[in-house]
Amino acid sequence: MPLLIARSQRLTQVAANNAALVFDSVSKSFGAGAAVVQALRSVDISIESGKVTGLIGPDGAGKTTLMRLAAGLLRPDEGRIYALDIDVVEHPLEVQSSVGYMPQRFGLYEDLSVQENLDLYADLQGLAKVERSARYQQLMHMTGLAPFTRRLAGRLSGGMKQKLGLACTLVRPPRLLLLDEPTVGVDPVSRRELWAIVYRQVKEQGMSVLLSTAYLDEAERCDEVILLHEGNSLGQGSPQSFSKPMKGRTFRITAPRLGKRALQTRLSAVPGIIDAIIEGEQVRVVTASPGLPDLSAVSTDNNALHAQPAEPIFEDAFIARLKSGQPSRAVLVTQAQHPAQVASDTGAVIEVKGLQRRFGNFYAVKGVSFSVQRGEIFGLLGANGAGKSTTFRMLCGLLPVSAGEVQVAGLDLRHAAARARGRLGYMAQRFSLYVDLSVLQNLRFFASAYGLDRVRSKQRIAWALETFELTDYANASSGDLPLGFKQRLAMAAALLHEPDILFLDEPTSGVDPLARREFWQRINALAESGVT
């Protein structure tokens, strides 16, 4: 009885505060027996009406499960859920008529045009035909899709697809909008435009928004954030309420006599430092408690180190919450672990001059020139459709060059593409894994594709499983892996044949901050060993 009274009082208080969404001691698990996975554990949250609330957490934290529960698509094992004062469990259809839900993989019909997709979702949502013309005009103006209504959805860029997905969700304006990582794989310009659309709905419609994201800079735009980890709620409040207590625990450190990668590796091993990441020519560190710990082990000459306080941001607080009590762990891919035979010269390993690629009359890449030095980490930046993936495919010998000169690993791709591919590793944008195969089966397949003999294949697969910490997942289906582990597997597969040059096409898109840090530690270690 006391529990029921406490719950009743809490729900009464929430109703008085006009909450748009309430989770009251909600738990949800999947599977049975030894295979059971606890997705949410007694979660208590409330989403304020007319606000944007961010749902933050690493892969497997329970974000998507929470979203699907809120949308009435799943039933909780325990607890109650109220959306817009409606019991979601008892009246799921009533909730779904007032709640808009855009999942990670929104169900656009790629063989239908933009207009036809809008018509389909208007039919599904019961929007009266007399209201459609005005609503379509608003949505097309708001998303910038007005010139593309006849274009097939499958031919839109990633950013435009997300805008169309959001427009379809908003065909009939919901009172509560649920967005599950809507900006994954979207370029920075399109991300800003999507955020502008969301805030316009809040301002003009009084809409309440719950939005999950893997980008912590987006979390800082929210009115409130909820931090999930392993199915538990670790806190809820404004972004500032998380970052303010981090005062005195964030620093920027430089060491002119050390390279920034070596400095990061050494700082990561210092007791009392829970996070160390490269920012430009500096390393940003987060400490377990206020003040810097003893850094004498980092450099024999203390004068070579320069440290200054840094203003804490939400990302610092996020990492501190998740890694509290754990030291920052350096991930190493040493020469002993990755014994690639790298040439001793330090000159350019990639030379591109006047590169062009045409598709009919359309120039996907035009007049691009650059060079990359051995052991360098070189980035290609650009919006969706800028030509990044097309350039990568040409550099890997997977797509013919229309014009220009390309030399990779000392070989002219126009005449020796097959030989050049033997010295390259390529990690595609969507990882190119076989989702129906296990982790081990994927590695065996790629080892065979790269022409490794049986003995070498066995050695390299053992190296990959150990180095990328995939041993416990060797027999797991790759399609069931969290995104961060899929990234590990794809990178391991690309390195099986010990390439001199590694091409990575948007490898951290949608990956949570912890997995992104681990990825960059591996990349830095590879660059230190001479891999470009």
N, C-alpha and C positions, 0 to 999 in steps of 0.2 A: 504493500500500500504506500509507504513513503516514496518509493520510486515513482509510482503513478502520480502522486501529488506533485513531486518535483518536476516531472515531465509536463504536467498540465500547467503548472505555473510558468515554465519556460515558454511553452507555446502561447500562453496568454500574453506574455511579455513581448514575444516576437510579433504577434498579431497587432499589438498596440503600436509597435514600431513600424508597421506597414511594410514588412519584409516581403520581397517578391518570391523568395525561395527559402525553404527551411529544411534542413536535414537534422533529424532528432535521433541521435544514437544509431545511425545507420551502418549496418554491416552487410557485406556481400562477398561471397566466395564462389569459385568455379572449380569443377572437378569433384572427385570423391576419393576417399581413402588416403593413401600415401601421396596421391597426385593433386590433392586439394591446394588451391591457391587462394589466399585471403586477399582480395582486391581492396576492400575497405574495412576498417576496424573501428566501430563505434564512433563514426564521424558526426560531429555537431557543428553546423555552420548556418549562417543566415545571410542572405543577399539583400542588400538594401534596394528599395525601389528607386528607379530613375538614376541609377549609378552604373558605372562599368567596374565589374569585379574580375580580377585576373586569377586564374587557377594555375599555379606554378608547381613544378615538381619534376624529378628525373624520370626516365623511362621506367614503366612499371609502378609508378607511384599511385595509380588509381584514377587519373584524370578522366580518361575516356569512360571508365565505368561510372564515375560520378555523373558525367554528362548524360549518359544513356539512362541512368536512373531518374535524373531530373526530367528527362523528356518522356518518361513513362514507357520506355522500351524494355526495361528490365524491372524485375521485382526484387526488393531487398530481402535478405534473409531475416534481418531484424531491424527494428526502428520504423519511424514514420517520415514521410516526405510530403511537404506541402508546397505547391507552386500556385501563386496567385490565390492563396487561401483555399485551394482545392486539394483534397487528399489524392495524391498521385496514384497510390496503390488501389484505392477504391474506385476512382473515376479517371482512368488513364485517357480515355477518348475525349473527355471534356477538357483535360489539360492540354492535349495535343492540338485542340482547336485554337488555343490561345498562346501556345508556345511555338516559337520557330527554332528549329534545330538544324545546324549545318555541320555534318560529321566531317572527319578528316578527309575521307574520299567521297566527296559529294556526288550524288547520282546524276550527273549531266549525261544526256544522250548525245554522244559525240557525232553521230550521223544525222542529227537534227540541227537546224540552224538556231541561232540565238533566239529569234522570234518564236520558233516552234517549241523550244525549251520553255520559254516564258508561258506560252499558251498551255502547255502540258501541266505546269505547276499551278497555273491559275485554275485549271479544271480540277486538279487534285485538292486544292485548297478551297474550292467552292466560291471563287470570286465571280460576282455577277458580271455578265458580258458588258453591261452598260458602264461599269466602273473601270473596265480594263484599259481603254485607250488612255485615259488621264493617268492611271497608275503606271502603265508602261512608259509613258513619256517622262514621268518623274524619275523612274528607275534608270532609264537609259541616259538621261541627263546627269544624274547623280554618279553613275558608274563610268561615264565616258564611252559607253558601248553603242551610242546612237548610230554611228557610221557603219556598224558591223552587224546589224540585225539579220542580214541574209547570209552571213558567214557561218559555216558549220562549226559547232562547238569544238570539234576535234582539231580544228585548224587555228584555234586561239592560242595565244601565249599563256604561260602558267599564270601570270597575274590577271589576264583577262578572263581566264576560266574561273578563278576565284571570285572575281567581281560578278560574273554571271551566276555563279552558285549563290552568292549573297543576295543578288537581285531576285533569284527564284525563291529563296527563303523569305524574302520581304514582300513578295507579291501581295500577300494579304498581311498588313502590318501586325506582327505579334506584340503582345504586351511584355513578354519575356523572350529574349533572344539568347540562344545557346550556341556558341561558336567553338568548335573543337579544332584548335591549332589552324586557324584560317590562313595564316601567312606563311606556312611551311612551303619552301621552294619558290617563294615569290621575291622578286628583286626589291631593293630598298625603296625605290620610287613607288612601286605598286603597293608595298606595305604601308607607306604613309597615306596613300589614297584610300586604302581599305579602312585604315583607322579614321580618316576624315569622314567616311561614310557612316561608320559606327557611331561616332560622336554626334553626327548630324541627326541620327535617329533618336539618340538620347535627348538632344536639345529640342527637337521639333515634335517628337511623338511621346516624350516622357518614357521611353522604352527602358527596361531594365536589361542589362547585358551581363552574362557570365561567359568569359572568354579564356580558354586555355592557350598557353603559348610556350614555346621552347626558347624564346628570345627574351632575355631579362631586361633589355632596354625597353621592350614593350610593356613589361610589368610596371615600370616606373610611370607609365602614362595612365595607369588604372587609378580609380578612386580608392579601391581597396584591393589587397591581394590575399589569397589563401595559399598556404604552403603545404603541399602533400608530400609524404615520403613513406613508402612501403605500406600504403593504405591508411596511414595515420595523418591527422591534421596537426601540423607543428605550429600553427599560429595563423591569425587573421588580423589585418589592420592595414593602415595606409602604408605605402612604400617607405615613407619617412620614419614611421614607427619602427620599422625593421632596421634601417640604416643608421639612425641616430645613436643607438647604443654601441655602434662599432667605432665611435670616435676614439682615437688613440691606438687603434689596432690595424691601421692601414698605412703602408709606406711605399715609396718608390726608391729603388736602390740601383745605383750604377757602379760599375767597376771598370775603369778605362783599361786596366791591364788584363781583364778577363773578357772573353766574348760573352755576349748576352745569353747564349745557349748554355755555356758552361756555368755562368753565374746562376741561371735558373736551376740547373741540376743541383748545384751545391746548396743553394738556399732551400730547395725542397727537402733536403736531408737534415736541416737544422731543427733540433727539438724546439717546440714552441711556435714554429711556422706551420700553419695549416694549409696555406695556398700560396703559390708563386707562379705568376704568369708573365710573359713578355708583353710589354707595351712600348712599341717603338724601340728605342735603344735602352730602355729601362726595364727593370723587373718589378712588378707590383706584388707586394706580399701582404698577407693577412695573418695576424698573430693570434694565438690562443687567448692572450690576455693583453691589457694595455702595455705599450712599450715594446721595444725591440729586444729579443733574446741575444745571448752572446753569439757574435758572428765571427769570432776569431778563427774558427775552422774553415770559414769560407775563403779567407785570404791570409797569407802569412804576413802581409803588410796591411795593417788596418787602415792606414791612410789611403789605400787604394780604393776603399769603399766609401761611397757617398750615399747617405740615406736622408730622406726628407719626408715629413708626414704627408699623407694624401687624404683628400676629402673622401669619406666613405660613400659608397653607392649601394643600391639594393643588391647588386650581384655579390658584393662582399658579404653582406648579411646572409644571403641565400647559401653561399658556399660554407660560411661559418656554421650555420645551423645544421647542414647536412654532414659536415666533417668534424663536428665538435668531438673532441677527445681522440681524434685520429690524426696522425702526422701526415703531412703532404707526401704522397708516395711517388717517387720518380719511376717512370716507366722507361726502361732502357732497351735499345736494340743495338747492342754493341757489335763490333767487328767479329767477335767470337761467335755471337749469336747469328749474325748476318754477314757471312764471309764473302761478300761480293768482291770480285776482282775488279777494282777500280783503277783506271789509269792514273799514273802519277802526276800528269799535267793538271794544271788548274785553269786551263783556258776555256773557251766557250764550247759547250757540248750541244747547243741548239743555236742555229743561225737561220733567221727568217728575213727575207728581203722581198718586199712588194707582193706579199701573199694575197691571192684572190681565189674566191670560190663563187661560181655562178650557178644558179638553178634557173635555167631559161634566161629571162631578162632580169632576174632578181639577183643582186649581189648580196650574198650572206656575209662575205668577208671581202674587203676591198683595200688594197694598198697597205697591208699590215707588215711592219718590220720591227724586229727586236732580237736580242741575243740573251742567252742564259749561260752563266758560268757554272763550272763543276762544283757541286756541293751547295749551290744556291737554292733558296726557296723563292720561287718566282710566281707571282700571282697575276691572273687575268681578271680584271674587274669590268663589269658592265651589266646593264639591265637585261631582263628577259628579251631574247631575240637579238642581242648585240652581236652574236657570232662566236661566243666562247666555246660552246660544245663543237661547233663546226670546225673551229681552229684546232681544237684538241684532236678531233678525228683525222684531220689532215696530218698533224704532227705524228700521229701514231700509224700512219700509212693505211688507215681504214677508209679514207675518202680521197679520191684523186684531186690534185691541185689544178685549178683552172689556169693560173698564171703565177709567176714568181719563183723564187728559189727557196728551198728548204733543205737544210742539212741537220741531221740528228745523229749524234754519236759518230760524227765524221763521215756519215754516209748520205749521199744524195737520194732523197726519198723518191725522186722521179725515176730513178734507175735501180734502186736497191731497197725498195720498201720492205720486202720479206726479210732481208738480212737485218735491217734496222729494227723490225718488230721483235726480233730475238733478244734485243738489248733493252727493251722497254717494258714497263709494267703499266697497265691501264686500269683504273678504277672508275667505272662508268657512273653517271649521275644517279642512276637507280640501282647501282651495285651489281647488276647482271648476275645475280645468284639464281640457282635452280631451287625454287621454294619447296618443291616436293621431295628434294633430296636432303639427307642429313648434312650436318656440318662436315663430317668426315668424308661423305660421298662427294660433296662439292669440292673439297680439297683434292681428292683423288682425281676427279674429273679435270680440274685445272692443271694439275701436275702432268697428266697425260697429254692435255692440249698443248702444254709448253714443251713436250718431248722429253721429259725427265725419265731416265731408266728406272727400273724397279727399286734398286738400292738407293739411288739419289732421291727418288720420290718418297720413300719411307723416311729418310733422314729429314727432308724438308718439311714433310707433314708433321713429324714429331716436333720440329722446331716451331712451326706455325702454331700448333696447339698449345705449346708451353709459353711461347713469347706473347701471344695474344690472349692468354688465359681462357682458352676455349676447351680445355680438356674435359671439364665437367659437362660440356654441351656437345661433345663429339657425336653422340647418337641422336641429338635433338633435331627436329625438322627445322631447316633454316627459315622457313616461312613463319614459324612460330616465335622466332627470336625477337627480343626487344630491338629497337632501331639501332641502339649503340652497339649491340653485339653483331647485328648484320654488318655494320660498318667495319668492325674488327675483322669479321670473316672475309669481307670483300677485299680489305687491305692485305690480309694474309695471303689470299689467293693471288693477288697482283704481285706479290714478292716471292712467290715460290721458286721462280727460276733465277732469282738474284739479279734483277735488272740494274743497269747503271743509272737509268732515268725512270722516274715514277710520275705518271700523269694522274691527277686526281680531279675529277669533274664534280665540283660542288659537293665535296665529301661530307660536310658537316650540316647540310641542309636538314632542318628538323630534328637534329640530334640534341639531346639535353646538355646543359652546361658541363656536367661532370664528364660525360663521354667526350665532349668537345675538347676539354682540357687534356684528357688522356690521349686523344688523337694527336694533339699538337706536341705533346711530349714525345710520342713515337716519331713524328715527322722531324722534330729537332734532332733526335738521336740519329736518325737515318742520315740527315744532312751532315752531321758531325762525322759520320763514317765515310762520307764522300758521295753518297747517293744524291742525285739532283732531283 
